[in-house]
């Protein structure tokens, strides 16, 4: 039997959304049937990508698109503070949803999304691509198996030329009303997520320092986290740097694991070895996973419940930095 075509409409047609579109166009049995953006230039750039997109109906109002376009699913790639209303409207319209990170910008909104997904039974994913990449999936599997023993300590670092790229251009990510937060809520969201997902640890308390560098939003974040069970974590999010760098190290009772670029390093003693590719799963990405989840072939790689821990930790970090003291993570 031929596959049922999955019809998808896009809320947001900027550069990030066009990356999603390019991947969707390569998936068999998927059709993009609607484009929505308030910027005509973004619509035009999307239409130029493929003849099928040039024929898709266009909208400036996502609510109108949800009423007029017959589709199975929605992909959302818009300013962060708009996500909640767009996600809820899409779910209320009976559509499966893949939303860019951060899914929403508050714990309260995250809980409402989770409740709506559970009530409707629709497929909902968050576009955290690291959940579909071999190094992180390997580490999650090893920790879940118990081979590493109890996780005692984690360090994670991320640096990016975020400040210059956002502030100099007046990008919406530097405006609190649209971004809901700075580097911690943008690229930093990926870092928090993957630590929590790989280790399956629940944050209990955080002490954070932040510097906005006279911007509306946080640029530099240094935080220490204590998890349920006693594990400790240091996280550095550096939004004013000349280079991109990310590394993560996890110390367990019986070994150490680290991600360095595309490699996984492991130690069982003083000798380090690189995990061979033969031990890693094949790579995927969120759009493929989303379509397979709709078709019942896979589980969603990054679910709303995964994101809830991210925004719980983020809210506590912002509160700690503002209050100048350790803050318990609200659940």
PALUMBA-246223 format. One line per field, with one value per residue (C-alpha): residue in one letter; residue number from 1; z, y, x. Coordinates in nm, 3 decimals, padded with zeros to 5 digits. Layout:
BEGIN
res: c(A, ...)
n: c(NUM, ...)
c3: c(Z, ...)
c2: c(Y, ...)
c1: c(X, ...)
***
This chain:
BEGIN
res: c(X, X, X, X, X, X, X, X, X, X, X, X, X, X, X, X, X, X, X, X, X, X, X, X, X, X, X, X, X, X, X, X, X, X, X, X, X, X, X, X, X, X, X, X, X, X, X, X, X, X, X, X, X, X, X, X, X, X, X, X, X, X, X, X, X, X, X, X, X, X, X, X, X, X, X, X, X, X, X, X, X, X, X, X, X, X, X, X, X, X, X, X, X, X, X, X, X, X, X, X, X, X, X, X, X, X, X, X, X, X, X, X, X, X, X, X, X, X, X, X, X, X, X, X, X, X, X, X, X, X, X, X, X, X, X, X, X, X, X, X, X, X, X, X, X, X, X, X, X, X, X, X, X, X, X, X, X, X, X, X, X, X, X, X, X, X, X, X, X, X, X, X, X, X, X, X, X, X, X, X, X, X, X, X, X, X, X, X, X, X, X, X, X, X, X, X, X, X, X, X, X, X, X, X, X, X, X, X, X, X, X, X, X, X, X, X, X, X, X, X, X, X, X, X, X, X, X, X, X, X, X, X, X, X, X, X, X, X, X, X, X, X, X, X, X, X, X, X, X, X, X, X, X, X, X, X, X, X, X, X, X, X, X, X, X, X, X, X, X, X, X, X, X, X, X, X, X, X, X, X, X, X, X, X, X, X, X, X, X, X, X, X, X, X, X, X, X, X, X, X, X, X, X, X, X, X, X, X, X, X, X, X, X, X, X, X, X, X, X, X, X, X, X, X, X, X, X, X, X, X, X)
n: c(1, 2, 3, 4, 5, 6, 7, 8, 9, 10, 11, 12, 13, 14, 15, 16, 17, 18, 19, 20, 21, 22, 23, 24, 25, 26, 27, 28, 29, 30, 31, 32, 33, 34, 35, 36, 37, 38, 39, 40, 41, 42, 43, 44, 45, 46, 47, 48, 49, 50, 51, 52, 53, 54, 55, 56, 57, 58, 59, 60, 61, 62, 63, 64, 65, 66, 67, 68, 69, 70, 71, 72, 73, 74, 75, 76, 77, 78, 79, 80, 81, 82, 83, 84, 85, 86, 87, 88, 89, 90, 91, 92, 93, 94, 95, 96, 97, 98, 99, 100, 101, 102, 103, 104, 105, 106, 107, 108, 109, 110, 111, 112, 113, 114, 115, 116, 117, 118, 119, 120, 121, 122, 123, 124, 125, 126, 127, 128, 129, 130, 131, 132, 133, 134, 135, 136, 137, 138, 139, 140, 141, 142, 143, 144, 145, 146, 147, 148, 149, 150, 151, 152, 153, 154, 155, 156, 157, 158, 159, 160, 161, 162, 163, 164, 165, 166, 167, 168, 169, 170, 171, 172, 173, 174, 175, 176, 177, 178, 179, 180, 181, 182, 183, 184, 185, 186, 187, 188, 189, 190, 191, 192, 193, 194, 195, 196, 197, 198, 199, 200, 201, 202, 203, 204, 205, 206, 207, 208, 209, 210, 211, 212, 213, 214, 215, 216, 217, 218, 219, 220, 221, 222, 223, 224, 225, 226, 227, 228, 229, 230, 231, 232, 233, 234, 235, 236, 237, 238, 239, 240, 241, 242, 243, 244, 245, 246, 247, 248, 249, 250, 251, 252, 253, 254, 255, 256, 257, 258, 259, 260, 261, 262, 263, 264, 265, 266, 267, 268, 269, 270, 271, 272, 273, 274, 275, 276, 277, 278, 279, 280, 281, 282, 283, 284, 285, 286, 287, 288, 289, 290, 291, 292, 293, 294, 295, 296, 297, 298, 299, 300, 301, 302, 303, 304, 305, 306, 307, 308, 309, 310, 311, 312, 313, 314, 315, 316, 317, 318, 319, 320, 321, 322, 323, 324, 325, 326, 327, 328, 329, 330, 331)
c3: c(00.000, -00.083, 00.208, 00.303, 00.215, 00.523, 00.450, 00.653, 00.690, 00.814, 01.076, 01.021, 00.700, 00.809, 00.762, 01.031, 00.891, 00.541, 00.679, 00.801, 00.463, 00.275, 00.488, 00.458, 00.080, 00.082, 00.275, 00.068, 00.104, 00.260, 00.107, 00.230, 00.171, 00.345, 00.424, 00.691, 00.781, 00.849, 00.633, 00.257, 00.196, 00.402, 00.203, -00.126, -00.018, 00.072, -00.257, -00.446, -00.287, -00.487, -00.752, -00.512, -00.259, -00.524, -00.557, -00.183, -00.045, 00.163, 00.475, 00.713, 00.986, 01.116, 01.252, 00.902, 00.767, 01.030, 00.920, 00.544, 00.480, 00.497, 00.659, 00.905, 01.085, 01.162, 01.200, 01.402, 01.370, 01.500, 01.780, 02.106, 02.291, 02.007, 02.034, 02.308, 02.131, 01.799, 01.951, 02.138, 01.835, 01.620, 01.874, 01.914, 01.536, 01.558, 01.404, 01.497, 01.589, 01.565, 01.739, 01.742, 02.076, 02.326, 02.305, 02.523, 02.763, 03.101, 03.316, 03.333, 02.954, 02.923, 03.158, 02.958, 02.634, 02.793, 02.924, 02.580, 02.402, 02.646, 02.608, 02.228, 02.169, 01.892, 01.809, 01.950, 01.916, 02.007, 01.754, 01.973, 01.706, 01.951, 02.052, 01.706, 01.689, 01.762, 02.033, 02.262, 02.205, 02.292, 02.621, 02.718, 02.650, 02.853, 03.152, 03.139, 03.132, 03.462, 03.312, 03.420, 03.772, 03.959, 03.791, 04.034, 03.835, 03.500, 03.331, 03.018, 02.817, 02.519, 02.354, 02.051, 01.883, 01.981, 02.122, 01.813, 01.577, 01.758, 01.906, 01.602, 01.370, 01.601, 01.572, 01.753, 01.978, 02.161, 02.247, 02.560, 02.433, 02.144, 02.272, 02.632, 02.731, 02.582, 02.502, 02.777, 02.609, 02.259, 02.184, 02.556, 02.558, 02.353, 02.611, 02.912, 02.729, 02.625, 02.973, 03.127, 02.854, 02.854, 03.231, 03.307, 03.616, 03.776, 03.876, 04.240, 04.309, 04.112, 04.183, 03.877, 03.781, 03.461, 03.273, 03.011, 02.892, 02.885, 02.658, 02.741, 02.768, 02.928, 02.736, 02.986, 03.230, 03.488, 03.701, 03.943, 03.969, 04.231, 04.114, 04.301, 04.432, 04.492, 04.153, 04.084, 03.754, 03.635, 03.321, 03.132, 02.853, 02.688, 02.445, 02.373, 02.212, 01.881, 01.833, 01.860, 02.115, 02.304, 02.526, 02.787, 03.039, 03.270, 03.562, 03.695, 03.965, 03.713, 03.424, 03.246, 02.918, 02.714, 02.388, 02.190, 01.853, 01.682, 01.897, 02.223, 02.457, 02.738, 03.029, 03.242, 03.401, 03.313, 02.949, 02.714, 02.404, 02.130, 02.094, 01.746, 01.497, 01.492, 01.846, 01.752, 01.610, 01.268, 01.261, 01.205, 01.251, 01.399, 01.079, 00.980, 01.336, 01.344, 01.024, 01.142, 01.475, 01.298, 01.098, 01.416, 01.326, 01.605, 01.928, 01.924, 02.001, 02.204, 02.377, 02.561, 02.889, 02.804, 02.755, 03.088, 03.280, 03.059, 03.131, 03.500, 03.519, 03.306, 03.521, 03.836, 03.683, 03.590, 03.938, 04.106, 03.900, 03.982, 04.355, 04.408, 04.592, 04.538, 04.415, 04.435, 04.102, 04.088, 03.938)
c2: c(00.000, 00.347, 00.573, 00.831, 01.174, 01.387, 01.746, 02.006, 02.382, 02.614, 02.887, 03.096, 03.098, 03.247, 03.092, 02.829, 02.732, 02.704, 02.454, 02.247, 02.284, 02.164, 01.849, 01.792, 01.815, 01.519, 01.292, 01.056, 01.115, 01.462, 01.778, 02.138, 02.287, 02.625, 02.905, 03.167, 03.461, 03.830, 03.911, 03.901, 03.848, 03.528, 03.398, 03.484, 03.309, 02.999, 02.997, 03.016, 02.693, 02.451, 02.463, 02.295, 02.575, 02.839, 02.692, 02.667, 02.917, 03.195, 03.374, 03.647, 03.525, 03.170, 03.154, 03.210, 02.940, 02.692, 02.758, 02.745, 02.491, 02.120, 01.966, 01.699, 01.881, 02.216, 02.309, 02.623, 02.836, 03.184, 03.417, 03.225, 03.413, 03.341, 02.964, 02.902, 03.061, 02.902, 02.555, 02.566, 02.694, 02.417, 02.146, 02.285, 02.259, 01.889, 01.919, 01.736, 01.985, 02.011, 02.329, 02.489, 02.533, 02.668, 02.512, 02.789, 03.047, 02.952, 02.646, 02.731, 02.729, 02.408, 02.230, 02.353, 02.222, 01.884, 01.859, 01.947, 01.691, 01.420, 01.511, 01.517, 01.225, 01.425, 01.395, 01.684, 01.721, 01.980, 02.038, 01.942, 01.778, 01.638, 01.376, 01.226, 01.240, 00.936, 01.072, 01.188, 00.882, 00.661, 00.841, 00.833, 00.458, 00.388, 00.589, 00.429, 00.083, 00.149, 00.081, 00.422, 00.382, 00.678, 01.010, 01.229, 01.536, 01.706, 01.999, 02.167, 02.465, 02.647, 02.958, 03.145, 03.483, 03.547, 03.900, 04.059, 03.869, 03.968, 04.311, 04.469, 04.366, 04.439, 04.075, 03.981, 03.743, 04.044, 04.174, 04.026, 04.064, 03.828, 03.604, 03.550, 03.542, 03.563, 03.309, 03.076, 03.059, 03.030, 02.814, 02.756, 02.576, 02.299, 02.261, 02.241, 02.000, 01.753, 01.738, 01.664, 01.419, 01.217, 01.188, 01.178, 01.386, 01.619, 01.963, 02.048, 02.373, 02.627, 02.919, 03.137, 03.452, 03.635, 03.942, 04.111, 04.337, 04.624, 04.426, 04.346, 03.977, 03.753, 03.710, 03.536, 03.268, 03.071, 02.831, 02.546, 02.289, 02.027, 01.740, 01.503, 01.228, 01.465, 01.495, 01.836, 02.022, 02.334, 02.501, 02.789, 02.964, 03.225, 03.444, 03.691, 03.495, 03.487, 03.115, 02.832, 02.570, 02.310, 02.027, 01.809, 01.570, 01.330, 01.155, 00.839, 00.594, 00.346, 00.564, 00.898, 00.999, 01.315, 01.467, 01.642, 01.756, 01.452, 01.208, 01.035, 00.985, 00.729, 00.631, 00.317, 00.407, 00.657, 00.548, 00.741, 00.587, 00.721, 00.523, 00.364, 00.451, 00.085, 00.130, 00.437, 00.443, 00.596, 00.970, 01.118, 01.460, 01.604, 01.638, 01.274, 01.164, 01.379, 01.225, 00.874, 00.947, 01.063, 00.737, 00.534, 00.410, 00.585, 00.770, 01.144, 01.196, 01.514, 01.534, 01.825, 01.646, 01.665, 02.039, 02.089, 02.018, 02.267, 02.556, 02.463, 02.495, 02.811, 02.986, 02.896, 03.027, 03.359, 03.390, 03.302, 03.558, 03.826, 03.746, 03.669, 03.344, 02.976, 02.900, 02.574, 02.451, 02.476, 02.170)
c1: c(00.000, 00.136, 00.217, -00.040, 00.093, 00.165, 00.062, 00.251, 00.205, 00.477, 00.430, 00.741, 00.944, 01.277, 01.619, 01.570, 01.229, 01.374, 01.624, 01.330, 01.159, 01.465, 01.470, 01.096, 01.119, 01.357, 01.119, 00.905, 00.533, 00.557, 00.411, 00.433, 00.088, 00.096, 00.343, 00.286, 00.509, 00.460, 00.765, 00.704, 01.077, 01.073, 00.776, 00.949, 01.271, 01.070, 00.879, 01.209, 01.334, 01.119, 00.844, 00.601, 00.651, 00.585, 00.235, 00.161, -00.090, 00.065, -00.057, 00.049, -00.190, -00.138, -00.493, -00.628, -00.396, -00.516, -00.875, -00.819, -00.542, -00.613, -00.307, -00.199, 00.079, 00.237, 00.602, 00.671, 00.983, 00.906, 01.023, 01.021, 00.747, 00.504, 00.541, 00.285, -00.012, 00.086, 00.136, -00.194, -00.386, -00.237, -00.320, -00.671, -00.707, -00.618, -00.271, 00.048, 00.322, 00.698, 00.815, 01.157, 01.326, 01.252, 00.908, 00.766, 00.909, 00.763, 00.701, 00.330, 00.300, 00.501, 00.262, -00.038, 00.113, 00.185, -00.170, -00.312, -00.093, -00.198, -00.565, -00.560, -00.322, -00.154, 00.215, 00.420, 00.795, 01.056, 01.332, 01.629, 01.843, 02.097, 01.837, 01.877, 02.259, 02.478, 02.715, 02.436, 02.218, 02.516, 02.581, 02.214, 02.204, 02.519, 02.397, 02.051, 02.211, 02.388, 02.730, 02.861, 02.725, 02.582, 02.652, 02.844, 02.948, 02.888, 03.059, 02.931, 03.054, 02.914, 03.056, 02.925, 02.960, 02.601, 02.626, 02.781, 02.556, 02.237, 02.303, 02.469, 02.186, 01.893, 01.788, 01.466, 01.661, 01.802, 01.455, 01.300, 00.944, 01.021, 01.301, 01.189, 01.557, 01.903, 02.174, 02.048, 01.707, 01.849, 02.155, 02.199, 01.865, 02.025, 02.301, 02.068, 01.842, 02.108, 02.263, 01.924, 01.824, 02.147, 02.170, 01.794, 01.872, 01.616, 01.750, 01.679, 01.866, 02.070, 02.302, 02.362, 02.546, 02.451, 02.572, 02.355, 02.641, 02.388, 02.154, 01.790, 01.870, 02.132, 02.457, 02.688, 02.573, 02.767, 02.566, 02.605, 02.328, 02.250, 02.031, 01.804, 02.032, 02.323, 02.498, 02.652, 02.690, 02.873, 02.735, 02.897, 02.707, 02.929, 02.738, 03.019, 03.301, 03.488, 03.432, 03.183, 03.284, 03.089, 03.204, 03.040, 03.197, 03.012, 03.182, 03.020, 03.123, 03.264, 03.374, 03.381, 03.219, 03.270, 03.149, 03.421, 03.293, 03.144, 03.339, 03.256, 03.550, 03.536, 03.754, 03.732, 04.068, 04.342, 04.343, 04.116, 03.964, 03.740, 03.419, 03.430, 03.158, 03.055, 02.917, 02.712, 02.361, 02.291, 02.226, 01.882, 01.720, 01.399, 01.197, 01.248, 01.174, 00.858, 00.721, 00.805, 00.634, 00.319, 00.327, 00.370, 00.718, 00.912, 00.861, 00.919, 01.289, 01.235, 00.897, 00.733, 00.809, 01.180, 01.152, 00.974, 01.296, 01.481, 01.248, 01.231, 01.610, 01.613, 01.352, 01.546, 01.871, 01.713, 01.565, 01.895, 02.088, 01.831, 01.816, 02.185, 02.126, 02.061, 01.709, 01.516, 01.383, 01.006, 00.835)
***
